[in-house]
């Protein structure tokens, strides 16, 4: 590594705090679990998590325990019942549906405008509407650490969160906890619900 690249790396690192990296990691983790059923590796990683005695830590510990007792095939069947089903799953994890009662409505159009403004676009191999919960978790994680450019300011994070996540994600995660087909995903829902509450309060208290 050259001296210049060393200096560049050093200059870039402080841009995102350790706390923000942990926030982004949790957004990305939830996105991965909600984008599709976890494979054996992700399930094992989930089983290895440990939290403190806070509400979020308690929820993470419960998720780790159920992950340690779960097999990929069982979780895949659960995922399919929840989100795919015959015609449709038990839940419809889309902002438009939760905010308007219909799919592909104004919340999706607004999201696409905000994605374009931030240089984000749907991958060519993804066919689901962009306002699904997994994509929004991934987008929020990407904005925090600047995966597609400069890390988003707290004000920009707050704007995106309040417009596209806060109005409905907590409700969705509560529904996921209570869904009749939820076992592993009930624990995922608990982590998501608590995390969204923490983020909502954090942004509410921010001065920006």
Secondary structure as the mmCIF struct_conf table of DSSP 4:
data_model
#
loop_
_struct_conf.conf_type_id
_struct_conf.id
_struct_conf.beg_label_comp_id
_struct_conf.beg_label_asym_id
_struct_conf.beg_label_seq_id
_struct_conf.end_label_comp_id
_struct_conf.end_label_asym_id
_struct_conf.end_label_seq_id
HELX_RH_AL_P HELX_RH_AL_P1 UNK A 3 UNK A 13
TURN_TY1_P TURN_TY1_P1 UNK A 14 UNK A 15
BEND BEND1 UNK A 16 UNK A 16
HELX_RH_AL_P HELX_RH_AL_P2 UNK A 18 UNK A 35
BEND BEND2 UNK A 36 UNK A 36
HELX_RH_AL_P HELX_RH_AL_P3 UNK A 40 UNK A 47
TURN_TY1_P TURN_TY1_P2 UNK A 48 UNK A 48
BEND BEND3 UNK A 53 UNK A 54
HELX_RH_AL_P HELX_RH_AL_P4 UNK A 55 UNK A 68
TURN_TY1_P TURN_TY1_P3 UNK A 69 UNK A 69
HELX_RH_AL_P HELX_RH_AL_P5 UNK A 72 UNK A 83
TURN_TY1_P TURN_TY1_P4 UNK A 84 UNK A 84
BEND BEND4 UNK A 85 UNK A 88
BEND BEND5 UNK A 90 UNK A 90
STRN STRN1 UNK A 94 UNK A 94
HELX_RH_AL_P HELX_RH_AL_P6 UNK A 95 UNK A 100
BEND BEND6 UNK A 101 UNK A 104
HELX_RH_AL_P HELX_RH_AL_P7 UNK A 106 UNK A 117
TURN_TY1_P TURN_TY1_P5 UNK A 118 UNK A 119
TURN_TY1_P TURN_TY1_P6 UNK A 124 UNK A 125
BEND BEND7 UNK A 128 UNK A 128
TURN_TY1_P TURN_TY1_P7 UNK A 130 UNK A 131
STRN STRN2 UNK A 132 UNK A 132
HELX_RH_AL_P HELX_RH_AL_P8 UNK A 133 UNK A 145
TURN_TY1_P TURN_TY1_P8 UNK A 146 UNK A 148
BEND BEND8 UNK A 149 UNK A 150
HELX_LH_PP_P HELX_LH_PP_P1 UNK A 151 UNK A 153
HELX_RH_AL_P HELX_RH_AL_P9 UNK A 154 UNK A 164
TURN_TY1_P TURN_TY1_P9 UNK A 165 UNK A 168
HELX_RH_AL_P HELX_RH_AL_P10 UNK A 169 UNK A 178
TURN_TY1_P TURN_TY1_P10 UNK A 180 UNK A 181
BEND BEND9 UNK A 183 UNK A 183
HELX_RH_AL_P HELX_RH_AL_P11 UNK A 184 UNK A 205
#
